[in-house]
Amino acid sequence: MDNRHPDIAPHLLSETDEQRQLRTVLRDLFAEASGPEDVRKHLATPRGHDEALWARLAGEIGVHGLAVPEEYGGSGFTFAELAVVLEEAGRALYCAPLLPTVALAAPALLHSGDRSACARYLPRIADGTLTATVAGFGADEPGVTAERTGTGWVLRGRADFVLDGAGAELILVRAAAPEGPRLFACEPAPGTCRRTPRRVLDETRRQALLEFHGAPATPVGAAEGADETVSATLDTGRAALAAEQVGGSGHALDATVEFVAQRHQFGRPIGSFQAVKHRLADVLVALEGARSASAYATACAAVGSPGLPVAACAAAVVCSETFRLATAEYVQLHGGIGFTWEHPAHLYVRRARGDEVLFGTADRHRDRLAELAGLTTRSAV
C-alpha cells in the first residue's frame, strides 16, 4: 500500500523563514515566562497554568488562531505553523491546555464541516477567550448517550480522563444517539455536568472524569460523519503530540549535553568519556528519526493528505519511544541530582510516560499501521 501523496512536496518538510522566526520568538518567551519554577508555581493554582501567558500567546503572537481560517477569526496558516508552537511548548513543558484546545477541539470543529459551530466557537478559541476539549473519542467509547427532548438534545453518561476536563469551557462530545454516534457541543453547567479532577502521573496535563446528567448539547456536523470527524481529529492530535514530544526530547538532550560538559570527574568533563558519548549519540540518532517522523506527519496534517493516518501512527510510535529514551538519559546522566524533586528532569519523565498512552499505546498504533498496510484485519483505532 503506497501512502505517499503528491501534495507532500519536499519544501513542506523543511522550515520556512517565518516558522524559524516564530520559533525564536516563542523560545524566548517561554524562557522568560515558563521556566521550571514557573511551571511548578502555576500547577498549584486553580486553573493550573499562567492565564496571563495564555492571553499573551493569543493576543501578541496569535498562537491559538494560527491554524484557524481567517473567516473564523484566525490567521489562516496551516498545521505546520501550529506544530512549531507545539514543539516549543513541549520543550518548555508548557502546562496550559494548548493541546486539547487548539490541536483537538479546533480541528474537530473544522473537520465536522459545521459552519455554524465554527462561527460560534472558533473566533473565541482564536482570541484565547475560550478553552475547549474533546470527550468520548477513545476506541472503547462513547460512554455518553444523547437524548432528544422537547427543548433539544441532552447528554447522559460519563467520559473519563478527559484532557482539561475540569476547566474547559467547551466540550465536544461523541455520544451515542438513536441514529448512531454523533458529535455534540456542550458548554457544561454545574448542575448538569459533574467534573472530577483525576490524579495523574503528569500534573502538567490535567485530566478529569466528566459525568453528564441531562447536560444541554447542540449537534455538530452531520450524523453520518461523526466517526470520520473523530478519526481525523485523533490523527491530527497524534501529529500534534509528536511535535510536542520532539520538543521535550530536544530539551532533555540539550540540558544533558550542557551538564556533562560542566560536570568533572577525574579531572575531566564526564562528557569526554566514551560511554557517555555513546549514550548521548544514541539519543541524538533517535531524536533525528523522531524529527523526521514528526515532520512528515505535520506535512500530511497541513495539506490534508490521505496519508495522515499512517504518518500519525508512525510518528506516535517513534516520538513516544524517543521521548522516553531522552528523559531516561536526562535523569541517569545527571547522576544523583537528576533523581531529586528539585531538578526538573522528573517533570519531563512524567510527561513522557503520560504521553505514551494519551492517544493509544505504541502497540495499538502498530496494530493500526498493520491494518492500514493490509497486513491484518484486526481493528485498532
N, C-alpha and C positions, 0 to 999 in steps of 0.2 A: 504493500500500500504506500503510495507516494503522497506525503502530506505537505510537500512544498507548494508554495503559491507564488505566482508570478509577481504579485504586489510586494513581496518581501525583497526589495532591491537592496543591494549592498549598502547604499548610503543610509538605509533605515537602521542598520546595525551599528552605526558609528554615531558619536555625539556631535551635535551641531554647536556652533559658537554660542547661540542663545542658551542652549542647555548647559554648556560649561559655565556661562555667566550666572545662570540660575543656581547651579551647584555651589559656586563660590559664595554667592550671597547667603544661601541657606546654611552653608557650613559655618560661616562667620556668625550668623545669627544664633544658631544652635550652640556654638561655643560660648557665646555671650550669655544666653538666657536659659539653656537647657543642659547644663553640665550635670555630672552625677549627683552633686549635692542639691541642685535644683530639683532633679527628679525625685530624690528621697523626700524633700520638703513637700512637694506637691502631691505625692502619693498619700500623705496624711490628711489632705483636705477633703471636704465632702465630695467634690466633683472629681478629684484625683488627677487634675492636671492644671497647668497655668493658663487660666482663662484669658489673661492679658496677652500672652504669647499667641494663643489661638486666634485672638482678634487681630493681632499684628500680621500673622501669616495670611489671614484672609484679606485684610484691608490694605497692607503695604505691598504685599507681593502677589496677592491674588491666587494663593495656593489652592484653595478649595474649589475654585472655578476654572482651573486650568483645562480640564478635560470636559467642561460643560459648554455646549454650544452657545454662541452669542445670543441667540433668540431667547435663551433661558437665563440670561444674566451672567454667563461665563465668558471666558476669554477665547473659546473656540480652538484651543490647541488640541493635542491628542494625548493618549495614554502614555506616550513616550516622554512627554514633559512631566506628567504626574509621577512616572517611575523615578525620575531624578529626585523629586521631593521625597518619595518613599524611601529611596536608598539613603538619603541624608538623614531622614528621620530615624531609620533603623540604626544608622551609625551612631547617632546621639542618644538612642534609646528613648526617643520622644514618647511621652506617656499619654498624650491626648488621643481621643477616638478618631484619628485620621483614617485608619484602615476601614472601619465599618462605615464611616460617613461618606468619604469620597471614593473609596475603591470597591464598596459593596452596594450601599443604598443608591448612590447616584447612578452607577451603571445599571442597576436593576430597573430604575425608572426609565432610563434611556432604552434599554433592551425591551422593555414592555411595549414601547411604541404608543403609550398613552399620553397624548399631547396635553390633555387637561391636567393630569397628575404631574407631568414635568413642569408645566407652567406654574402650578401651585407650590411645588416644593423645591425645585432646583434653584430658583433665584435665592432662596434663603439658605440653601446649602452653600451656594457660591459665595455669598457675602459673610458666611461664618456665623449667622444667627440661628441656624438650625443644625442640631446634631441628629444623626439617624443611624439605623442599623437594620439588619435583616434577621428573621427568625423562621424556624421550620424549614430551613434549606438543606438539612442533612439527609443522608441516604435513607435512614430509617424513620424519617419524619414525613408528613406532618403529624404532630400530636395535637394539632389545633383543628377545630371544626368551625365552619361558618354556617350560620343560620339566617335565613331571610325572615324578617319580622315586618309588621305593618309600617314601621318607620325607616326600614333599611336593613343593613346587614349587621350582625353582632358575632363576636368571636368567643369561643369557649374552648378550654383545654390548656395545655401547658407546653412551653418550649424551654429547654434547659441550656445552660452555658451560652447564653446569647451575649455577643460582644457588646459592651457598653449598655447592656440591657437595663441596668438600674437607672441610667441617666439620660439615655437617648430620648429626644422629644418626638421622633417619628420612628415607627417600627413597620417595616414591610414584611408581612407575614404570609407564608404559603400555608393555606388552610384547606382542609377537605370540605368542599362544597357539594351540594346534591348532584351537580353535573360533572364533578371531578375536581382535582386540585386547582386552586385559583390563588392569585396574588391579591392581597389586601393591604391598604394603608391604614394604620391605626395610630392615632395620637392619644396615648394611654392616659386615662384619668384614674386617680387613686381608688375610686370606688368600684371600678370595673376591671382593673388590671393590678394584680399584686406583683411587686418586683422585689425579689430577694437576692441580694448580692451573694455570690458564691466565693468561697475561699479557694483560690487557685495558686498554682506554683508561681506564675508570673504576675506579680501585683501591678505591673505597668500596663497590663492588658486586662482590664476589669471585665468580668462576666457575671451573668445573673440568671436566675430562674424566673420566668415570666408565667404567671397564671392568669388566664383570661376568664372573666366571669361576666359575660354579656357585654364585652367591650365594643363600642360602636366602631365600624370599619367601613371603608369605601373600596370597592373593587378597583384594581389597577390592571389595565390591559385586557385583552380578550381571554375568555375562559380556556379556550383550546391552546393558548400559547404560554401557559404558566410554567410548564416543565421546561420548555426551551429557554424561557427567561431565567429561570433558576439555574439551569446548567451553564448558560453563558455568563451569568453573574459569578458563579463559583469559579469558573476558569479565569475570569478577569481577576478575581480575588487571589487566586493562586499565583498569577503573574505578579500581582502587587506584593504579595507576601515574599515572593522570591527576590524582588528588588530590595525589600527591607532586609532580608537575610544576607544579601550581598553586602549591604552597608554595615550590618553588625559584624560580619566576618572580617571586613576590611578594618574596622576599628580594632578588633581583637588582635589581628596580625600586626598592625602598626604600633599599638601600645606595647605588645610583647617585644617587637624588634627594638623599640626605644629603650625598654627596660634592660634587655640583655646586653645592649651596648654600654650601659652605665654600670651594671652590677659586676663587680670584680671578685674573682676568686683566684688564689694562687698567683696574684699579681697581674692578672689579665682579665679583660671582659669575658663574661661567660658566653657571649655571642661568638667568640672566636673559637669555641670548642666545636669539633666536628659533629658530635652527636646533636648539639643544639642547632647547628646549621641545617642538618638533615631534617630535623623535625619542622623547622620553620619553612624549609624548601617544600616539604610535603603540603603544608598549609597553603603556601603560595600557589602551587600547582592546582590544588583543589579549588582555590579561590578563582583562578583564571578560568577553570572549567565552569564554575558557577556563574561567573560574569557572562560567559558565552551563552549558557542556557537561559539566563535571565534576559539577556539582550534579545534573543530570538523570541521568547515568549512576549516580551514587551512590544517588539515589532509586529507580531501577529495580532496582539490586542489593539495596537494603534491603527491598523488598517482593516480590522475585522476579518482577518484571514480564517478560512475554514480549518487551517492547521492549528488553531489555538488550543483545542483540547489536548492534542499530543504535546505541543510545546509547553503548555501549562503544567501538565502532569510530569513531564521530564524535568522541568525547572523545579517543581516541588520536591522531587526526589533528590536531585543534585544539590540544590541550595540548602535543603534541610540537613543533609549529611555534612556539607561543608561547614555550616554554622556550628553544628555540634562539635566537629573536629577543632575548629578555630577557637571556640570558647573553652574546650578542654585543655588545649595547649596554653591558652591565656592564663588559666589557673595554674597549671603544672609548672610552666616555665617562670612564673613569678615566685615560685618557692613558697615559703611559709606565709608571706604577706598576701598571696593570691587566695588563700583559704579563709581569710578573715572577713567578717561582716563589713568592716570599714572600707575594704577595697571594692571597687565597682565590678570586678570580674564576675561575682556570683549573680549580679543582676542580668548580665548577658547570658550566663549559663541558664538561668531560669527562662529567659526569653527564648533561647534556642530550644529548650526542651518543650516549652509550651507550643512553639511554632510547629514542631514536628507532627502534632496531631490536630492542628487547627482546622484544616480543610480535608482531613483524611490522612491516614498513616502512609508511610512510604510503600508498604506492601499493597495497600489498596490502590495507590497510584500505579504501581507496577502492573497489577491485575487489569486496571483500566487501559493502560498502554497496550497490554497484550490483546485485549478485546478490540481496541481501535485498530490494531495491526492485523486483526483477523486470525490471531493465534489461539483464541479461546472464546467461548460463548458465555463465560462467567460474567455476571453483571457486577460492576464496581463503579459507583459514582463518586 
